[in-house]
Amino acid sequence: MLATIGIAAERTGYTLTDRGTYIKYETNAGGNPPLKILAEGDKALLNQYSVIAINPAHCPKAKLALANEFIKWITSPNAQQIIKDYRLSGKPLFTPNAKR
């Protein structure tokens, strides 16, 4: 993705990217990259991460209890705060939105 941003910058074009890649691109450019963010925060641009336990009836080796334990943890207020606080070059990388 970083290469895609580089090509767009060379050609004075546009591209879509994730927050982490753009932050890295911005950092590599000393905080003043040629390409700037034109749109963010729109629901159409949401890059959702999800966690779903596998049905052991379809995958007998699945460890459902461990999967459910992980789901409980990753959606907990503590883990959501860890996700919220995670930064790359001092900038937030993710927006937690787990609903329990």
DRENTORKOL-3810 file (N, C-alpha, C; in nm, 4 decimals):
REM DRENTORKOL-3810
@n.u->0.0820; n.v->-0.1190; n.w->0.0000; ca.u->0.0000; ca.v->0.0000; ca.w->0.0000; c.u->0.0866; c.v->0.1258; c.w->0.0000
@n.u->0.1986; n.v->0.1200; n.w->0.0699; ca.u->0.2885; ca.v->0.2352; ca.w->0.0739; c.u->0.3401; c.v->0.2671; c.w->-0.0668
@n.u->0.3665; n.v->0.1641; n.w->-0.1452; ca.u->0.4107; ca.v->0.1851; ca.w->-0.2838; c.u->0.3002; c.v->0.2515; c.w->-0.3662
@n.u->0.1756; n.v->0.2148; n.w->-0.3409; ca.u->0.0628; ca.v->0.2748; ca.w->-0.4125; c.u->0.0538; c.v->0.4238; c.w->-0.3837
@n.u->0.0714; n.v->0.4624; n.w->-0.2576; ca.u->0.0698; ca.v->0.6041; ca.w->-0.2225; c.u->0.1848; c.v->0.6766; c.w->-0.2928
@n.u->0.3015; n.v->0.6135; n.w->-0.2965; ca.u->0.4164; ca.v->0.6732; ca.w->-0.3638; c.u->0.3904; c.v->0.6983; c.w->-0.5116
@n.u->0.3281; n.v->0.6029; n.w->-0.5778; ca.u->0.2955; ca.v->0.6182; ca.w->-0.7203; c.u->0.1930; c.v->0.7296; c.w->-0.7391
@n.u->0.0915; n.v->0.7328; n.w->-0.6523; ca.u->-0.0096; ca.v->0.8396; ca.w->-0.6614; c.u->0.0555; c.v->0.9764; c.w->-0.6428
@n.u->0.1491; n.v->0.9858; n.w->-0.5499; ca.u->0.2180; ca.v->1.1129; ca.w->-0.5264; c.u->0.3020; c.v->1.1528; c.w->-0.6474
@n.u->0.3729; n.v->1.0570; n.w->-0.7057; ca.u->0.4558; ca.v->1.0851; ca.w->-0.8236; c.u->0.3721; c.v->1.1355; c.w->-0.9401
@n.u->0.2512; n.v->1.0833; n.w->-0.9516; ca.u->0.1641; ca.v->1.1171; ca.w->-1.0651; c.u->0.0608; c.v->1.2237; c.w->-1.0295
@n.u->0.0788; n.v->1.2840; n.w->-0.9137; ca.u->-0.0162; ca.v->1.3821; ca.w->-0.8588; c.u->-0.1605; c.v->1.3311; c.w->-0.8703
@n.u->-0.1772; n.v->1.2084; n.w->-0.8259; ca.u->-0.3078; ca.v->1.1440; ca.w->-0.8329; c.u->-0.3727; c.v->1.1298; c.w->-0.6965
@n.u->-0.4648; n.v->1.0372; n.w->-0.6892; ca.u->-0.5401; ca.v->1.0078; ca.w->-0.5676; c.u->-0.5357; c.v->0.8582; c.w->-0.5425
@n.u->-0.5544; n.v->0.8187; n.w->-0.4184; ca.u->-0.5675; ca.v->0.6773; ca.w->-0.3849; c.u->-0.6417; c.v->0.6646; c.w->-0.2529
@n.u->-0.6910; n.v->0.5462; n.w->-0.2270; ca.u->-0.7501; ca.v->0.5135; ca.w->-0.0972; c.u->-0.6477; c.v->0.4332; c.w->-0.0195
@n.u->-0.6409; n.v->0.4567; n.w->0.1094; ca.u->-0.5494; ca.v->0.3801; ca.w->0.1928; c.u->-0.6037; c.v->0.3717; c.w->0.3340
@n.u->-0.5434; n.v->0.2864; n.w->0.4120; ca.u->-0.5789; ca.v->0.2751; ca.w->0.5526; c.u->-0.4993; c.v->0.3776; c.w->0.6332
@n.u->-0.5451; n.v->0.4036; n.w->0.7536; ca.u->-0.4831; ca.v->0.5039; ca.w->0.8403; c.u->-0.3365; c.v->0.4716; c.w->0.8697
@n.u->-0.3066; n.v->0.3474; n.w->0.9010; ca.u->-0.1700; ca.v->0.3098; ca.w->0.9365; c.u->-0.0711; c.v->0.3349; c.w->0.8242
@n.u->-0.1096; n.v->0.3013; n.w->0.7024; ca.u->-0.0209; ca.v->0.3223; ca.w->0.5886; c.u->0.0002; c.v->0.4710; c.w->0.5644
@n.u->-0.1064; n.v->0.5496; n.w->0.5759; ca.u->-0.0899; ca.v->0.6928; ca.w->0.5554; c.u->-0.0010; c.v->0.7546; c.w->0.6630
@n.u->-0.0179; n.v->0.7129; n.w->0.7871; ca.u->0.0659; ca.v->0.7660; ca.w->0.8954; c.u->0.2128; c.v->0.7348; c.w->0.8674
@n.u->0.2402; n.v->0.6141; n.w->0.8218; ca.u->0.3778; ca.v->0.5755; ca.w->0.7879; c.u->0.4303; c.v->0.6613; c.w->0.6727
@n.u->0.3478; n.v->0.6812; n.w->0.5706; ca.u->0.3840; ca.v->0.7654; ca.w->0.4561; c.u->0.4131; c.v->0.9083; c.w->0.5020
@n.u->0.3274; n.v->0.9613; n.w->0.5862; ca.u->0.3443; ca.v->1.0970; ca.w->0.6386; c.u->0.4731; c.v->1.1089; c.w->0.7204
@n.u->0.5005; n.v->1.0081; n.w->0.8028; ca.u->0.6222; ca.v->1.0065; ca.w->0.8844; c.u->0.7464; c.v->1.0013; c.w->0.7949
@n.u->0.7425; n.v->0.9157; n.w->0.6926; ca.u->0.8552; ca.v->0.9041; ca.w->0.5998; c.u->0.8820; c.v->1.0358; c.w->0.5259
@n.u->0.7766; n.v->1.1166; n.w->0.5111; ca.u->0.7901; ca.v->1.2448; ca.w->0.4406; c.u->0.8212; c.v->1.3588; c.w->0.5377
@n.u->0.8615; n.v->1.3246; n.w->0.6582; ca.u->0.8976; ca.v->1.4271; ca.w->0.7561; c.u->0.7805; c.v->1.5083; c.w->0.8071
@n.u->0.6603; n.v->1.4498; n.w->0.7990; ca.u->0.5415; ca.v->1.5176; ca.w->0.8502; c.u->0.4750; c.v->1.6116; c.w->0.7508
@n.u->0.5308; n.v->1.6229; n.w->0.6302; ca.u->0.4722; ca.v->1.7118; ca.w->0.5298; c.u->0.4683; c.v->1.6419; c.w->0.3934
@n.u->0.3816; n.v->1.5406; n.w->0.3807; ca.u->0.3773; ca.v->1.4644; ca.w->0.2559; c.u->0.3044; c.v->1.5407; c.w->0.1447
@n.u->0.3389; n.v->1.5111; n.w->0.0187; ca.u->0.2705; ca.v->1.5772; ca.w->-0.0925; c.u->0.1206; c.v->1.5447; c.w->-0.0972
@n.u->0.0843; n.v->1.4209; n.w->-0.0663; ca.u->-0.0575; ca.v->1.3832; ca.w->-0.0673; c.u->-0.1178; c.v->1.4073; c.w->0.0704
@n.u->-0.2329; n.v->1.4703; n.w->0.0717; ca.u->-0.3033; ca.v->1.5004; ca.w->0.1965; c.u->-0.4331; c.v->1.4204; c.w->0.2026
@n.u->-0.4831; n.v->1.4001; n.w->0.3218; ca.u->-0.6117; ca.v->1.3329; ca.w->0.3399; c.u->-0.7219; c.v->1.4271; c.w->0.2947
@n.u->-0.8060; n.v->1.3783; n.w->0.2042; ca.u->-0.9176; ca.v->1.4586; ca.w->0.1539; c.u->-1.0496; c.v->1.4204; c.w->0.2198
@n.u->-1.0614; n.v->1.2951; n.w->0.2609; ca.u->-1.1862; ca.v->1.2496; ca.w->0.3221; c.u->-1.1553; c.v->1.1397; c.w->0.4228
@n.u->-1.2175; n.v->1.1489; n.w->0.5379; ca.u->-1.2082; ca.v->1.0413; ca.w->0.6367; c.u->-1.3291; c.v->1.0511; c.w->0.7288
@n.u->-1.3603; n.v->0.9398; n.w->0.7919; ca.u->-1.4705; ca.v->0.9385; ca.w->0.8868; c.u->-1.6057; c.v->0.9041; c.w->0.8272
@n.u->-1.6165; n.v->0.8997; n.w->0.6961; ca.u->-1.7434; ca.v->0.8647; ca.w->0.6325; c.u->-1.7705; c.v->0.7153; c.w->0.6536
@n.u->-1.8941; n.v->0.6790; n.w->0.6813; ca.u->-1.9278; ca.v->0.5374; ca.w->0.7027; c.u->-1.8933; c.v->0.4503; c.w->0.5821
@n.u->-1.8974; n.v->0.5081; n.w->0.4635; ca.u->-1.8635; ca.v->0.4319; ca.w->0.3423; c.u->-1.7161; c.v->0.3925; c.w->0.3398
@n.u->-1.6342; n.v->0.4593; n.w->0.4185; ca.u->-1.4904; ca.v->0.4307; ca.w->0.4216; c.u->-1.4507; c.v->0.3427; c.w->0.5402
@n.u->-1.5476; n.v->0.2989; n.w->0.6185; ca.u->-1.5191; ca.v->0.2193; ca.w->0.7380; c.u->-1.4470; c.v->0.0896; c.w->0.7022
@n.u->-1.3360; n.v->0.0653; n.w->0.7674; ca.u->-1.2583; ca.v->-0.0573; ca.w->0.7493; c.u->-1.2764; c.v->-0.1393; c.w->0.8764
@n.u->-1.3849; n.v->-0.2137; n.w->0.8811; ca.u->-1.4280; ca.v->-0.2843; ca.w->1.0011; c.u->-1.3480; c.v->-0.4129; c.w->1.0238
@n.u->-1.3055; n.v->-0.4332; n.w->1.1461; ca.u->-1.2465; ca.v->-0.5607; ca.w->1.1867; c.u->-1.3509; c.v->-0.6334; c.w->1.2702
@n.u->-1.3637; n.v->-0.7621; n.w->1.2489; ca.u->-1.4622; ca.v->-0.8403; ca.w->1.3228; c.u->-1.3971; c.v->-0.9649; c.w->1.3800
@n.u->-1.4591; n.v->-1.0182; n.w->1.4824; ca.u->-1.4133; ca.v->-1.1443; ca.w->1.5407; c.u->-1.5352; c.v->-1.2353; c.w->1.5550
@n.u->-1.5220; n.v->-1.3567; n.w->1.5013; ca.u->-1.6323; ca.v->-1.4521; ca.w->1.5008; c.u->-1.5762; c.v->-1.5896; c.w->1.5352
@n.u->-1.6398; n.v->-1.6575; n.w->1.6268; ca.u->-1.5985; ca.v->-1.7944; ca.w->1.6611; c.u->-1.6440; c.v->-1.8897; c.w->1.5503
@n.u->-1.5591; n.v->-1.9854; n.w->1.5200; ca.u->-1.5925; ca.v->-2.0857; ca.w->1.4189; c.u->-1.6830; c.v->-2.1909; c.w->1.4811
@n.u->-1.7830; n.v->-2.2322; n.w->1.4066; ca.u->-1.8758; ca.v->-2.3351; ca.w->1.4519; c.u->-1.8036; c.v->-2.4697; c.w->1.4533
@n.u->-1.7905; n.v->-2.5333; n.w->1.5713; ca.u->-1.7195; ca.v->-2.6622; ca.w->1.5776; c.u->-1.7878; c.v->-2.7732; c.w->1.4971
@n.u->-1.9141; n.v->-2.7567; n.w->1.4652; ca.u->-1.9821; ca.v->-2.8551; ca.w->1.3806; c.u->-1.9242; c.v->-2.8530; c.w->1.2393
@n.u->-1.8736; n.v->-2.7385; n.w->1.1971; ca.u->-1.8131; ca.v->-2.7256; ca.w->1.0640; c.u->-1.6618; c.v->-2.7428; c.w->1.0681
@n.u->-1.6038; n.v->-2.7254; n.w->1.1846; ca.u->-1.4584; ca.v->-2.7346; ca.w->1.2010; c.u->-1.4315; c.v->-2.8021; c.w->1.3356
@n.u->-1.4303; n.v->-2.9346; n.w->1.3378; ca.u->-1.4211; ca.v->-3.0085; ca.w->1.4641; c.u->-1.2984; c.v->-2.9764; c.w->1.5496
@n.u->-1.1913; n.v->-2.9287; n.w->1.4898; ca.u->-1.0713; ca.v->-2.8974; ca.w->1.5669; c.u->-1.0741; c.v->-2.7562; c.w->1.6263
@n.u->-1.1799; n.v->-2.6822; n.w->1.5970; ca.u->-1.1916; ca.v->-2.5462; ca.w->1.6511; c.u->-1.2016; c.v->-2.5527; c.w->1.8030
@n.u->-1.1382; n.v->-2.4592; n.w->1.8676; ca.u->-1.1396; ca.v->-2.4525; ca.w->2.0138; c.u->-1.2364; c.v->-2.3424; c.w->2.0543
@n.u->-1.3641; n.v->-2.3785; n.w->2.0565; ca.u->-1.4718; ca.v->-2.2822; ca.w->2.0779; c.u->-1.4583; c.v->-2.2090; c.w->2.2108
@n.u->-1.4233; n.v->-2.2787; n.w->2.3162; ca.u->-1.4110; ca.v->-2.2135; ca.w->2.4477; c.u->-1.3021; c.v->-2.1054; c.w->2.4445
@n.u->-1.1883; n.v->-2.1351; n.w->2.3818; ca.u->-1.0804; ca.v->-2.0365; ca.w->2.3714; c.u->-1.1213; c.v->-1.9188; c.w->2.2810
@n.u->-1.1911; n.v->-1.9507; n.w->2.1732; ca.u->-1.2385; ca.v->-1.8449; ca.w->2.0838; c.u->-1.3336; c.v->-1.7514; c.w->2.1583
@n.u->-1.4254; n.v->-1.8082; n.w->2.2329; ca.u->-1.5197; ca.v->-1.7260; ca.w->2.3093; c.u->-1.4499; c.v->-1.6443; c.w->2.4180
@n.u->-1.3460; n.v->-1.7024; n.w->2.4771; ca.u->-1.2675; ca.v->-1.6290; ca.w->2.5776; c.u->-1.1983; c.v->-1.5089; c.w->2.5130
@n.u->-1.1424; n.v->-1.5298; n.w->2.3929; ca.u->-1.0786; ca.v->-1.4195; ca.w->2.3213; c.u->-1.1804; c.v->-1.3121; c.w->2.2840
@n.u->-1.2965; n.v->-1.3532; n.w->2.2344; ca.u->-1.4012; ca.v->-1.2579; ca.w->2.1975; c.u->-1.4433; c.v->-1.1758; c.w->2.3189
@n.u->-1.4595; n.v->-1.2426; n.w->2.4314; ca.u->-1.4981; ca.v->-1.1723; ca.w->2.5541; c.u->-1.3911; c.v->-1.0693; c.w->2.5913
@n.u->-1.2637; n.v->-1.1082; n.w->2.5784; ca.u->-1.1553; ca.v->-1.0159; ca.w->2.6134; c.u->-1.1464; c.v->-0.9000; c.w->2.5144
@n.u->-1.1443; n.v->-0.9275; n.w->2.3834; ca.u->-1.1217; ca.v->-0.8225; ca.w->2.2830; c.u->-1.2350; c.v->-0.7203; c.w->2.2819
@n.u->-1.3535; n.v->-0.7599; n.w->2.3253; ca.u->-1.4667; ca.v->-0.6671; ca.w->2.3297; c.u->-1.4851; c.v->-0.6032; c.w->2.4672
@n.u->-1.3974; n.v->-0.6385; n.w->2.5608; ca.u->-1.4077; ca.v->-0.5828; ca.w->2.6964; c.u->-1.3648; c.v->-0.4358; c.w->2.6978
@n.u->-1.4120; n.v->-0.3592; n.w->2.7959; ca.u->-1.3702; ca.v->-0.2189; ca.w->2.8061; c.u->-1.2171; c.v->-0.2029; c.w->2.8141
@n.u->-1.1496; n.v->-0.2932; n.w->2.8849; ca.u->-1.0043; ca.v->-0.2846; ca.w->2.8975; c.u->-0.9357; c.v->-0.3000; c.w->2.7620
@n.u->-0.9732; n.v->-0.4018; n.w->2.6867; ca.u->-0.9119; ca.v->-0.4233; ca.w->2.5552; c.u->-0.9493; c.v->-0.3119; c.w->2.4589
@n.u->-1.0713; n.v->-0.2633; n.w->2.4655; ca.u->-1.1127; ca.v->-0.1530; ca.w->2.3790; c.u->-1.0311; c.v->-0.0270; c.w->2.4085
@n.u->-0.9955; n.v->-0.0063; n.w->2.5343; ca.u->-0.9111; ca.v->0.1079; ca.w->2.5705; c.u->-0.7696; c.v->0.0889; c.w->2.5161
@n.u->-0.7184; n.v->-0.0339; n.w->2.5214; ca.u->-0.5860; ca.v->-0.0636; ca.w->2.4662; c.u->-0.5852; c.v->-0.0325; c.w->2.3161
@n.u->-0.6902; n.v->-0.0739; n.w->2.2474; ca.u->-0.7015; ca.v->-0.0479; ca.w->2.1036; c.u->-0.7082; c.v->0.1028; c.w->2.0785
@n.u->-0.7869; n.v->0.1734; n.w->2.1572; ca.u->-0.8009; ca.v->0.3188; ca.w->2.1425; c.u->-0.6682; c.v->0.3910; c.w->2.1651
@n.u->-0.5904; n.v->0.3429; n.w->2.2606; ca.u->-0.4641; ca.v->0.4076; ca.w->2.2972; c.u->-0.3477; c.v->0.3719; c.w->2.2048
@n.u->-0.3638; n.v->0.2709; n.w->2.1195; ca.u->-0.2546; ca.v->0.2268; ca.w->2.0326; c.u->-0.2226; c.v->0.3370; c.w->1.9321
@n.u->-0.0959; n.v->0.3691; n.w->1.9181; ca.u->-0.0536; ca.v->0.4801; ca.w->1.8325; c.u->0.0611; c.v->0.4376; c.w->1.7398
@n.u->0.0684; n.v->0.5048; n.w->1.6277; ca.u->0.1776; ca.v->0.4914; ca.w->1.5328; c.u->0.2263; c.v->0.6328; c.w->1.5059
@n.u->0.3525; n.v->0.6581; n.w->1.5324; ca.u->0.4096; ca.v->0.7931; ca.w->1.5199; c.u->0.3275; c.v->0.8951; c.w->1.5987
@n.u->0.2766; n.v->0.8521; n.w->1.7138; ca.u->0.2019; ca.v->0.9408; ca.w->1.8015; c.u->0.0572; c.v->0.9633; c.w->1.7618
@n.u->0.0105; n.v->0.8978; n.w->1.6564; ca.u->-0.1266; ca.v->0.9176; ca.w->1.6081; c.u->-0.2087; c.v->0.7913; c.w->1.6305
@n.u->-0.3376; n.v->0.8077; n.w->1.6680; ca.u->-0.4219; ca.v->0.6897; ca.w->1.6905; c.u->-0.4383; c.v->0.6101; c.w->1.5623
@n.u->-0.4327; n.v->0.4788; n.w->1.5765; ca.u->-0.4393; ca.v->0.3919; ca.w->1.4605; c.u->-0.5774; c.v->0.3305; c.w->1.4402
@n.u->-0.6471; n.v->0.3032; n.w->1.5484; ca.u->-0.7771; ca.v->0.2354; ca.w->1.5408; c.u->-0.8823; c.v->0.3096; c.w->1.6213
@n.u->-1.0066; n.v->0.2892; n.w->1.5846; ca.u->-1.1200; ca.v->0.3416; ca.w->1.6602; c.u->-1.2007; c.v->0.2210; c.w->1.7086
@n.u->-1.1939; n.v->0.1914; n.w->1.8376; ca.u->-1.2664; ca.v->0.0747; ca.w->1.8871; c.u->-1.4164; c.v->0.0996; c.w->1.8838
@n.u->-1.4923; n.v->-0.0056; n.w->1.8536; ca.u->-1.6370; ca.v->0.0115; ca.w->1.8502; c.u->-1.7125; c.v->-0.1161; c.w->1.8877
@n.u->-1.6521; n.v->-0.1993; n.w->1.9706; ca.u->-1.7170; ca.v->-0.3236; ca.w->2.0116; c.u->-1.8438; c.v->-0.2913; c.w->2.0899
@n.u->-1.9473; n.v->-0.3639; n.w->2.0581; ca.u->-2.0725; ca.v->-0.3513; ca.w->2.1329; c.u->-2.0983; c.v->-0.4846; c.w->2.1977
@n.u->-2.1243; n.v->-0.4808; n.w->2.3251; ca.u->-2.1452; ca.v->-0.6054; ca.w->2.3987; c.u->-2.2900; c.v->-0.6254; c.w->2.4278
END
